[in-house]
Amino acid sequence: MVELESIASADAVKGDRYADTVPTYKNSDTPPLSSWKPV
């Protein structure tokens, strides 16, 4: 899980692919992966 969070962290992502008007993970309210519960 820690490895996935490090890949998806804002610091690890280089550059933007979409305009500011397109909703992406960067402006979402998704909680960190470590807080997710298995189903």
C-alpha distance matrix in Angstrom:
0.0 3.8 5.4 5.2 6.3 8.7 10.1 10.8 12.2 16.0 17.0 15.5 17.4 21.0 23.8 24.2 25.1 26.6 29.3 28.7 30.1 27.4 24.5 21.1 17.6 18.9 21.4 19.6 18.9 15.4 13.4 10.1 7.0 6.7 10.2 10.0 11.7 11.8 15.2
3.8 0.0 3.8 5.4 5.1 6.2 8.7 10.0 10.4 14.2 14.5 13.3 15.9 19.4 22.4 23.3 24.7 26.4 29.0 28.2 30.0 27.7 24.9 21.4 17.8 18.4 21.1 19.9 19.3 16.2 14.0 10.3 8.4 7.6 11.4 12.4 14.5 15.2 18.7
5.4 3.8 0.0 3.8 5.5 5.2 6.4 8.8 10.0 13.7 13.7 11.6 14.1 17.3 20.5 21.6 22.9 25.0 27.8 27.5 29.4 26.9 24.5 20.8 17.6 18.3 21.4 20.6 20.6 17.5 16.0 12.4 10.4 10.7 14.4 14.7 16.8 17.0 20.2
5.2 5.4 3.8 0.0 3.8 5.4 5.2 6.3 8.6 12.2 13.2 11.1 12.6 16.1 18.9 19.4 20.3 22.1 25.0 24.7 26.4 23.7 21.2 17.5 14.3 15.5 18.5 17.4 17.6 14.4 13.4 10.2 7.9 9.5 12.8 12.5 15.0 15.1 18.0
6.3 5.1 5.5 3.8 0.0 3.8 5.4 5.1 5.9 9.6 10.9 9.8 11.6 15.3 17.9 18.5 19.9 21.4 23.9 23.1 24.9 22.6 19.9 16.4 12.8 13.4 16.3 15.3 15.2 12.4 11.0 7.5 6.5 7.9 11.0 11.7 14.8 15.9 18.9
8.7 6.2 5.2 5.4 3.8 0.0 3.8 5.5 5.2 8.8 8.6 7.1 9.9 13.2 16.4 17.7 19.5 21.5 24.0 23.4 25.7 23.6 21.3 17.7 14.5 14.3 17.6 17.5 17.8 15.4 14.2 10.7 10.3 11.2 14.5 15.5 18.5 19.5 22.5
10.1 8.7 6.4 5.2 5.4 3.8 0.0 3.8 5.7 8.6 8.9 6.1 7.8 11.2 14.2 15.3 16.6 18.9 21.8 21.7 23.9 21.5 19.6 15.8 13.0 13.4 17.0 16.9 17.9 15.5 15.2 12.2 11.3 13.3 16.3 16.5 19.5 20.0 22.7
10.8 10.0 8.8 6.3 5.1 5.5 3.8 0.0 3.8 6.4 8.3 6.6 7.1 10.8 13.1 13.5 14.8 16.5 19.1 18.7 20.7 18.3 16.1 12.4 9.4 9.8 13.3 13.1 14.2 12.0 12.1 9.7 9.5 12.1 14.5 14.7 18.1 19.0 21.4
12.2 10.4 10.0 8.6 5.9 5.2 5.7 3.8 0.0 3.8 5.4 5.4 6.9 10.4 12.8 13.6 15.8 17.3 19.4 18.4 20.8 19.0 16.8 13.4 10.3 9.4 12.7 13.1 14.0 12.4 12.0 9.5 10.5 12.4 14.7 15.8 19.4 20.9 23.5
16.0 14.2 13.7 12.2 9.6 8.8 8.6 6.4 3.8 0.0 3.8 5.5 5.5 8.4 10.1 10.8 13.6 14.9 16.5 15.4 18.1 16.8 15.0 11.9 9.5 7.4 10.7 12.2 13.7 13.1 13.4 11.7 13.5 15.5 17.3 18.5 22.2 23.9 26.3
17.0 14.5 13.7 13.2 10.9 8.6 8.9 8.3 5.4 3.8 0.0 3.8 5.6 7.6 10.2 12.1 15.2 17.0 18.7 17.8 20.9 19.8 18.4 15.3 13.2 11.0 14.3 16.0 17.3 16.7 16.6 14.4 15.9 17.4 19.6 21.1 24.7 26.3 29.0
15.5 13.3 11.6 11.1 9.8 7.1 6.1 6.6 5.4 5.5 3.8 0.0 3.8 6.4 9.8 11.9 14.3 16.7 19.0 18.8 21.7 20.1 18.9 15.4 13.3 12.1 15.7 17.0 18.6 17.3 17.4 14.8 15.5 17.3 19.9 20.8 24.2 25.3 27.9
17.4 15.9 14.1 12.6 11.6 9.9 7.8 7.1 6.9 5.5 5.6 3.8 0.0 3.8 6.5 8.2 10.5 13.0 15.4 15.6 18.4 16.7 15.9 12.5 11.2 10.0 13.7 15.3 17.6 16.6 17.5 15.6 16.4 18.8 21.0 21.5 25.0 26.0 28.2
21.0 19.4 17.3 16.1 15.3 13.2 11.2 10.8 10.4 8.4 7.6 6.4 3.8 0.0 3.8 6.9 9.5 12.4 14.6 15.2 18.5 17.2 17.1 14.2 13.8 12.2 15.6 17.8 20.4 19.8 21.0 19.3 20.2 22.6 24.8 25.3 28.7 29.7 31.8
23.8 22.4 20.5 18.9 17.9 16.4 14.2 13.1 12.8 10.1 10.2 9.8 6.5 3.8 0.0 3.8 6.7 9.4 11.2 12.2 15.5 14.6 15.2 12.9 13.4 11.7 14.6 17.2 20.2 20.2 22.0 20.9 22.0 24.8 26.5 26.9 30.4 31.5 33.3
24.2 23.3 21.6 19.4 18.5 17.7 15.3 13.5 13.6 10.8 12.1 11.9 8.2 6.9 3.8 0.0 3.8 5.7 7.7 8.9 11.9 10.8 11.8 9.9 11.2 9.8 12.2 14.9 18.2 18.5 20.8 20.3 21.6 24.6 25.9 26.0 29.5 30.6 32.0
25.1 24.7 22.9 20.3 19.9 19.5 16.6 14.8 15.8 13.6 15.2 14.3 10.5 9.5 6.7 3.8 0.0 3.8 7.0 9.5 11.6 9.7 11.3 9.7 11.8 11.5 13.6 15.7 19.3 19.4 22.0 21.8 22.6 25.9 27.1 26.7 30.0 30.7 31.8
26.6 26.4 25.0 22.1 21.4 21.5 18.9 16.5 17.3 14.9 17.0 16.7 13.0 12.4 9.4 5.7 3.8 0.0 3.8 6.5 7.9 6.2 8.5 8.1 11.1 10.9 11.9 14.1 17.9 18.5 21.6 22.0 23.1 26.6 27.3 26.7 30.1 31.0 31.8
29.3 29.0 27.8 25.0 23.9 24.0 21.8 19.1 19.4 16.5 18.7 19.0 15.4 14.6 11.2 7.7 7.0 3.8 0.0 3.8 5.4 5.7 8.7 9.7 12.9 12.0 12.1 14.8 18.5 19.8 22.9 23.7 25.3 28.6 29.0 28.7 32.1 33.4 34.2
28.7 28.2 27.5 24.7 23.1 23.4 21.7 18.7 18.4 15.4 17.8 18.8 15.6 15.2 12.2 8.9 9.5 6.5 3.8 0.0 3.8 5.6 7.5 8.9 11.8 10.2 9.4 12.5 16.0 17.9 20.9 22.0 24.1 27.2 27.2 27.3 30.8 32.5 33.4
30.1 30.0 29.4 26.4 24.9 25.7 23.9 20.7 20.8 18.1 20.9 21.7 18.4 18.5 15.5 11.9 11.6 7.9 5.4 3.8 0.0 3.8 6.4 9.2 12.6 11.9 10.3 12.6 16.0 18.0 21.4 23.0 25.0 28.2 27.9 27.6 30.9 32.5 33.0
27.4 27.7 26.9 23.7 22.6 23.6 21.5 18.3 19.0 16.8 19.8 20.1 16.7 17.2 14.6 10.8 9.7 6.2 5.7 5.6 3.8 0.0 3.8 6.4 10.1 10.4 9.5 11.0 14.7 16.1 19.6 21.1 22.6 26.0 25.8 25.2 28.4 29.6 30.0
24.5 24.9 24.5 21.2 19.9 21.3 19.6 16.1 16.8 15.0 18.4 18.9 15.9 17.1 15.2 11.8 11.3 8.5 8.7 7.5 6.4 3.8 0.0 3.8 7.1 7.9 6.5 7.3 11.0 12.3 15.9 17.6 19.2 22.6 22.2 21.6 24.8 26.2 26.6
21.1 21.4 20.8 17.5 16.4 17.7 15.8 12.4 13.4 11.9 15.3 15.4 12.5 14.2 12.9 9.9 9.7 8.1 9.7 8.9 9.2 6.4 3.8 0.0 3.8 5.4 5.8 6.5 10.2 10.6 13.9 15.0 16.3 19.8 19.8 19.2 22.6 23.9 24.6
17.6 17.8 17.6 14.3 12.8 14.5 13.0 9.4 10.3 9.5 13.2 13.3 11.2 13.8 13.4 11.2 11.8 11.1 12.9 11.8 12.6 10.1 7.1 3.8 0.0 3.8 5.5 5.0 8.0 7.6 10.5 11.2 12.6 16.0 16.2 15.8 19.3 20.8 22.0
18.9 18.4 18.3 15.5 13.4 14.3 13.4 9.8 9.4 7.4 11.0 12.1 10.0 12.2 11.7 9.8 11.5 10.9 12.0 10.2 11.9 10.4 7.9 5.4 3.8 0.0 3.8 5.7 8.6 9.2 11.5 11.9 14.1 17.1 17.4 17.8 21.5 23.4 24.9
21.4 21.1 21.4 18.5 16.3 17.6 17.0 13.3 12.7 10.7 14.3 15.7 13.7 15.6 14.6 12.2 13.6 11.9 12.1 9.4 10.3 9.5 6.5 5.8 5.5 3.8 0.0 3.8 6.8 8.9 11.6 13.2 15.7 18.6 18.1 18.6 22.1 24.3 25.5
19.6 19.9 20.6 17.4 15.3 17.5 16.9 13.1 13.1 12.2 16.0 17.0 15.3 17.8 17.2 14.9 15.7 14.1 14.8 12.5 12.6 11.0 7.3 6.5 5.0 5.7 3.8 0.0 3.8 5.6 8.9 11.1 13.4 16.4 15.5 15.5 18.9 21.0 22.0
18.9 19.3 20.6 17.6 15.2 17.8 17.9 14.2 14.0 13.7 17.3 18.6 17.6 20.4 20.2 18.2 19.3 17.9 18.5 16.0 16.0 14.7 11.0 10.2 8.0 8.6 6.8 3.8 0.0 3.8 6.3 9.4 12.1 14.5 12.9 13.3 16.6 19.2 20.3
15.4 16.2 17.5 14.4 12.4 15.4 15.5 12.0 12.4 13.1 16.7 17.3 16.6 19.8 20.2 18.5 19.4 18.5 19.8 17.9 18.0 16.1 12.3 10.6 7.6 9.2 8.9 5.6 3.8 0.0 3.8 6.6 8.6 11.4 10.1 10.0 13.4 15.8 17.0
13.4 14.0 16.0 13.4 11.0 14.2 15.2 12.1 12.0 13.4 16.6 17.4 17.5 21.0 22.0 20.8 22.0 21.6 22.9 20.9 21.4 19.6 15.9 13.9 10.5 11.5 11.6 8.9 6.3 3.8 0.0 3.8 6.5 8.3 6.7 7.7 11.3 14.2 16.1
10.1 10.3 12.4 10.2 7.5 10.7 12.2 9.7 9.5 11.7 14.4 14.8 15.6 19.3 20.9 20.3 21.8 22.0 23.7 22.0 23.0 21.1 17.6 15.0 11.2 11.9 13.2 11.1 9.4 6.6 3.8 0.0 3.8 5.5 5.7 7.3 11.1 13.6 16.2
7.0 8.4 10.4 7.9 6.5 10.3 11.3 9.5 10.5 13.5 15.9 15.5 16.4 20.2 22.0 21.6 22.6 23.1 25.3 24.1 25.0 22.6 19.2 16.3 12.6 14.1 15.7 13.4 12.1 8.6 6.5 3.8 0.0 3.8 5.4 5.4 8.8 10.6 13.5
6.7 7.6 10.7 9.5 7.9 11.2 13.3 12.1 12.4 15.5 17.4 17.3 18.8 22.6 24.8 24.6 25.9 26.6 28.6 27.2 28.2 26.0 22.6 19.8 16.0 17.1 18.6 16.4 14.5 11.4 8.3 5.5 3.8 0.0 3.8 5.6 8.2 10.5 13.9
10.2 11.4 14.4 12.8 11.0 14.5 16.3 14.5 14.7 17.3 19.6 19.9 21.0 24.8 26.5 25.9 27.1 27.3 29.0 27.2 27.9 25.8 22.2 19.8 16.2 17.4 18.1 15.5 12.9 10.1 6.7 5.7 5.4 3.8 0.0 3.8 6.5 9.9 12.7
10.0 12.4 14.7 12.5 11.7 15.5 16.5 14.7 15.8 18.5 21.1 20.8 21.5 25.3 26.9 26.0 26.7 26.7 28.7 27.3 27.6 25.2 21.6 19.2 15.8 17.8 18.6 15.5 13.3 10.0 7.7 7.3 5.4 5.6 3.8 0.0 3.8 6.7 9.2
11.7 14.5 16.8 15.0 14.8 18.5 19.5 18.1 19.4 22.2 24.7 24.2 25.0 28.7 30.4 29.5 30.0 30.1 32.1 30.8 30.9 28.4 24.8 22.6 19.3 21.5 22.1 18.9 16.6 13.4 11.3 11.1 8.8 8.2 6.5 3.8 0.0 3.8 6.4
11.8 15.2 17.0 15.1 15.9 19.5 20.0 19.0 20.9 23.9 26.3 25.3 26.0 29.7 31.5 30.6 30.7 31.0 33.4 32.5 32.5 29.6 26.2 23.9 20.8 23.4 24.3 21.0 19.2 15.8 14.2 13.6 10.6 10.5 9.9 6.7 3.8 0.0 3.8
15.2 18.7 20.2 18.0 18.9 22.5 22.7 21.4 23.5 26.3 29.0 27.9 28.2 31.8 33.3 32.0 31.8 31.8 34.2 33.4 33.0 30.0 26.6 24.6 22.0 24.9 25.5 22.0 20.3 17.0 16.1 16.2 13.5 13.9 12.7 9.2 6.4 3.8 0.0
